[in-house]
Amino acid sequence: MSLDTADQTTRLQWFARQIVDCSWNGYDADGGLIQSLALKARLIHPVVAKAGEEDEWPQDVEEGDTYYMFTKDLAEVDWDQLKPTEE
């Protein structure tokens, strides 16, 4: 099995381990590294800004620019699971 064929849980675990290992080894996980790892784990995907879709573009993006969006692995999160439980 490889990261390309791994399921969602394995890819998320791989990504988390890369970030933690980076920190433990004394490296700073800057934006470029995080983006590269997230792309490799298929947690984000590139999008080319097209005319007529301006409402979907992030700030400061122009037609023809490439930007990144979350894949469904990160876009479809049940945030209610993170609410504190009442005692």
ZARO-589061 format. One record per residue: x, y, z of N, C-alpha, C in turn; residue in three letters. Coordinates in steps of 0.02 Angstrom, whole numbers, padded with zeros to 5 digits, always signed. Atoms other than C-alpha are relative to their C-alpha. Example, Ala and Ser with C-alpha at 12.3 -4.5 7.8 and 13.67 -1.06 7.14 Angstrom:
+00045-00059+00000+00615-00225+00390+00045+00060+00000ALA/-00042-00059-00003+00684-00053+00357-00039+00055+00037SER/
***
This chain:
+00042-00059+00000+00000+00000+00000+00045+00062+00000MET/-00036-00064+00000+00056+00178-00031-00047+00055+00021SER/+00042-00057-00019-00006+00349+00019-00052+00014-00054LEU/+00047-00012+00055-00088+00362-00153-00062-00044+00005ASP/+00057+00046-00004-00200+00213-00116-00027-00009+00071THR/+00020+00007-00070-00218+00231+00073-00069+00031+00011ALA/+00066-00027-00017-00387+00263+00152+00007+00067+00037ASP/+00001-00066-00032-00437+00428+00233+00035+00000+00068GLN/-00029+00002-00067-00389+00378+00410+00075-00006-00003THR/-00072+00010+00006-00216+00319+00359+00034+00064-00025THR/-00029-00062+00027-00183+00478+00258+00001+00055+00053ARG/+00002-00050-00054-00238+00588+00404+00051-00015+00054LEU/-00051+00020-00049-00129+00489+00524+00070+00014-00026GLN/-00066-00013+00030+00019+00502+00405+00016+00074+00004TRP/-00009-00072-00002-00004+00690+00392+00016+00024+00071PHE/-00011-00020-00069-00016+00712+00580+00069-00021+00024ALA/-00066+00025-00020+00139+00606+00608+00056+00041-00031ARG/-00051-00041+00032+00238+00708+00482+00009+00066+00036GLN/-00003-00064-00035+00195+00870+00573+00032-00008+00069ILE/-00027+00012-00067+00232+00799+00746+00074-00019-00004VAL/-00070+00020+00007+00393+00715+00689+00044+00060-00018ASP/-00037-00060+00019+00449+00879+00610+00016+00041+00063CYS/-00009-00038-00061+00424+00968+00776+00048-00035+00048SER/-00043+00037-00046+00507+00832+00879+00073+00000-00023TRP/-00068+00000+00027+00659+00836+00764+00030+00070-00005ASN/-00027-00067-00003+00680+01023+00790-00011+00044-00061GLY/+00014-00039+00060+00612+01085+00624-00064+00040+00008TYR/+00061-00038+00002+00483+01219+00595-00041-00022-00060ASP/+00045+00019+00055+00335+01160+00491-00030+00065-00027ALA/+00026-00062+00028+00312+01318+00387-00057-00015-00049ASP/+00057+00007+00044+00167+01349+00270+00014-00041-00062GLY/-00017+00037+00060+00257+01279+00119+00004-00075+00013GLY/-00006+00071-00018+00297+01114+00206-00069-00029+00014LEU/+00067+00024-00017+00121+01097+00276-00041-00009-00063ILE/+00037+00005+00063+00046+01131+00104+00024-00059-00041GLN/-00028+00056+00038+00163+01006+00022-00023-00067+00029SER/+00021+00062-00032+00121+00870+00149-00075-00011-00009LEU/+00072+00006+00008-00066+00906+00139-00018-00020-00072ALA/+00011+00018+00070-00058+00895-00051+00017-00074-00012LEU/-00022+00070+00008+00037+00730-00043-00050-00048+00032LYS/+00048+00042-00035-00092+00661+00080-00071+00007-00029ALA/+00065-00013+00032-00234+00720-00034-00051+00031+00047ARG/+00044-00036-00045-00306+00834+00099-00020+00067-00029LEU/+00016-00060+00039-00303+00984-00018+00010-00016-00073ILE/-00011+00009+00072-00311+01000-00207+00005+00068-00033HIS/-00009-00064+00034-00257+01135-00329-00062+00017-00043PRO/+00054-00026+00041-00387+01243-00416+00028+00060-00038VAL/-00020-00058+00041-00355+01365-00559-00059+00048-00003VAL/+00053-00050+00000-00456+01526-00543-00024+00014-00071ALA/+00030-00011+00066-00574+01541-00691-00049+00058+00002LYS/+00047-00055+00005-00675+01689-00750-00071-00026+00011ALA/+00069+00020-00014-00855+01683-00692-00008-00036+00066GLY/+00003+00035-00064-00810+01596-00529+00031+00042+00056GLU/-00035-00045-00046-00743+01748-00437-00026-00005+00072GLU/+00028+00005-00067-00861+01723-00289+00031-00056+00040ASP/-00030+00058-00034-00771+01560-00249+00075+00010+00015GLU/-00072-00010-00008-00594+01631-00255+00016+00026+00070TRP/-00024-00032-00062-00497+01670-00096+00022+00072-00016PRO/-00022-00069+00008-00443+01849-00068+00067+00003-00036GLN/-00063-00014+00036-00304+01917-00180+00016-00051-00055ASP/-00010+00047+00055-00327+01782-00314-00026+00033-00064VAL/+00021-00027+00064-00337+01833-00496-00009-00057-00050GLU/+00012+00051+00052-00393+01739-00651+00066-00032-00022GLU/-00060+00036+00021-00266+01605-00696+00044-00022+00058GLY/-00039+00020-00059-00193+01593-00520-00021-00070+00023ASP/+00015+00064-00032-00182+01424-00435-00005+00011+00075THR/+00008-00002-00073-00248+01410-00259-00021-00070+00022TYR/+00015+00067-00026-00289+01262-00147-00064+00001+00041TYR/+00062+00009-00039-00451+01199-00072+00004-00067+00036MET/+00003+00064-00036-00487+01063+00055-00036-00052-00042PHE/+00038+00055+00028-00537+00894-00012-00055-00017+00049THR/+00056+00016-00045-00692+00815+00064+00024-00028+00067LYS/-00028+00025-00064-00579+00735+00196+00001+00055+00053ASP/-00003-00055-00047-00562+00906+00277-00059+00048-00006LEU/+00057-00045+00010-00712+00998+00205-00063-00026+00034ALA/+00060+00030-00030-00842+00877+00272+00017-00028+00069GLU/-00017+00018-00068-00806+00876+00458-00061+00009+00045VAL/+00055-00005-00048-00934+00842+00594+00025+00037+00061ASP/-00027-00042-00054-00884+00987+00706-00037-00010+00065TRP/+00038+00011-00061-01022+00942+00830+00034-00051+00046ASP/-00035+00049-00041-00913+00798+00888+00052+00032+00046GLN/-00051-00034-00040-00791+00925+00959-00029+00046+00054LEU/+00031-00042-00052-00917+01016+01067+00012-00033+00068LYS/-00010+00029-00067-00884+00996+01253-00063-00035+00024PRO/+00057+00035-00028-00995+00871+01339-00021+00034+00065THR/+00025-00031-00061-01105+00939+01475-00003-00052+00055GLU/-00001+00046-00057-01087+00862+01646-00063+00007+00040GLU/
***
